[in-house]
Amino acid sequence: MTGHHISTNKMLLQVAGALFLLTLLTVGIGYLQLPHPWAIIAAMGIAIFKATLVALFFMNLWWDKRFNAILLLSALGFFSLLVGLTLLDTLYRVPIIPEF
């Protein structure tokens, strides 16, 4: 049986630096005043990339067994499915009190 992977300080600092730069990029996009859907799409894209970096390197999924990565992806898939079904329900619901 092999031992656990030990991340080097250099690699962890590089990932932390990348996360910091991506955070600055997110703030910069906020100041650009992009049109409505594009600002959200850009911010969510950066957030997903940052979450991927955290999962791969700080949670050591890059060096771990692929089964754990499959478990994480299935949990995210089921979460997305539940949120999507909830949004479909709330977007097409008939209002209880009619608008004046």
C-alpha positions in Angstrom: 0.0 0.0 0.0 1.4 3.4 -0.9 1.5 6.3 1.5 -0.3 9.6 1.2 0.9 12.3 -1.1 2.5 15.3 0.7 2.2 18.5 -1.1 5.2 20.8 -1.2 5.0 24.4 0.2 6.0 25.7 -3.2 3.0 24.1 -5.0 0.6 25.1 -2.3 1.8 28.7 -2.4 1.5 28.7 -6.2 -2.1 27.5 -6.0 -2.9 30.0 -3.3 -1.4 32.8 -5.5 -3.5 31.6 -8.4 -6.6 31.8 -6.2 -5.6 35.3 -5.1 -5.2 36.4 -8.7 -8.5 34.9 -9.7 -10.2 36.7 -6.8 -8.7 40.0 -8.1 -10.0 39.1 -11.6 -13.4 38.6 -10.1 -13.3 42.0 -8.4 -12.0 43.6 -11.6 -14.9 42.1 -13.6 -17.3 43.7 -11.0 -15.8 47.1 -11.9 -16.2 46.6 -15.6 -20.0 46.8 -15.4 -20.6 44.1 -18.0 -24.1 43.6 -19.3 -26.4 41.6 -17.1 -26.0 38.0 -18.1 -22.3 38.2 -19.0 -21.2 39.5 -15.6 -22.8 36.5 -13.8 -21.5 34.1 -16.4 -17.9 35.4 -16.0 -18.1 35.5 -12.2 -19.5 31.9 -12.0 -16.9 30.6 -14.5 -14.1 32.0 -12.4 -15.7 30.7 -9.2 -16.0 27.2 -10.7 -12.4 27.3 -11.7 -11.3 28.4 -8.2 -13.4 25.6 -6.7 -11.8 23.1 -9.0 -8.3 24.3 -7.9 -9.3 23.9 -4.2 -10.7 20.5 -4.8 -7.8 19.2 -6.8 -4.9 20.5 -4.8 -6.0 21.5 -1.3 -8.3 18.4 -1.0 -5.7 16.3 -2.7 -8.1 14.8 -5.3 -5.4 15.1 -8.0 -3.3 12.4 -6.3 -6.1 10.5 -4.6 -8.0 7.5 -6.0 -10.3 8.4 -8.9 -13.3 6.9 -7.0 -13.2 9.9 -4.6 -13.3 12.3 -7.6 -16.3 10.4 -9.0 -18.1 10.7 -5.7 -17.5 14.4 -5.6 -18.7 14.9 -9.2 -21.8 12.7 -8.6 -22.7 14.8 -5.4 -22.3 18.0 -7.4 -24.4 16.5 -10.2 -27.2 15.5 -7.8 -27.0 19.0 -6.2 -27.3 20.7 -9.6 -30.3 18.5 -10.5 -32.1 19.4 -7.3 -31.4 23.1 -7.6 -32.5 22.9 -11.3 -35.7 21.2 -10.5 -36.5 23.7 -7.7 -35.8 26.6 -10.1 -38.1 25.1 -12.7 -40.8 24.8 -10.1 -40.5 28.4 -8.9 -40.1 30.0 -12.4 -43.3 28.5 -13.7 -45.5 28.7 -10.6 -48.8 30.6 -11.0 -48.9 33.5 -8.5 -51.3 33.0 -5.7 -52.3 36.6 -5.5 -53.0 38.2 -8.9 -51.1 41.4 -9.6 -53.0 44.6 -9.9 
